[in-house]
């Protein structure tokens, strides 16, 4: 399969998936979500591939969902199509993939980009990486960060990230348990590769069972409920105002009902 929004390669039984829309900070449009799912499916079917590494091209891992694309949706069916047929399947593919997924976070990881890191099995971050979950600032909602994220980094840390939307450094992400290891930018890929090689010293079947057991707390129905809540929010005027304010680089004008 040929890819438009990412590059996929395999070396020494490791499948590298590079999100490749650097001009948009690797914002996740429907095409990129679809291709991510397809690349992960390819890795699952490839018997030689034992570990998957996801990283980003340019100065970002991913800025999250493509706000311009979401803002362009004309009706609820388009919103639900984006969430249920593109974004959610790719997220669940990472969780359910029987092979370990390493997120090599090379730059900013906001929104959906941060949530991809949260559902990955291991996370290596560059010193210049930033993590944020700012969905509420544009009238949206982060279904991953409020479910598996709260389990991963604790309720208070998840609350701080999701309620304020403020970014945190790679070192802070490491401190709260979102990142396994922080390295200089030039060492990121080698560190991820070395980690993949260490994983492959273990038996494939053992790895599969370990990953499945560790991910038992995150269930498909939890994601589906979260995505339904997100879809409902995106249909509201608040979300339209938030998305357009983001595009226009201004603060949103929230209307507080009395």
Secondary structure, DSSP 8 states (H G I E B T S, - for coil): ---SSEEEEEETTEEEEEE--GGGTT-B-HHHHHHHHHHHHHHHH-TT--EEEEEESTTEEE--B-HHHHHH--SHHHHHHHIIIIIHHHHHHHHH-SSEEEEEE-SEEETHHHHHHHHSSEEEEETT-EEE--GGGGT---TTTTTHHHHHH-HHHHHHHHHH---EEHHHHHHHTS-SEEE-GGGHHHHHHHHHHHHTTS-HHHHHHHHHHHGGGS-HHHHHHHHHHHHHHHTSHHHHHHHHHHHTTS--------
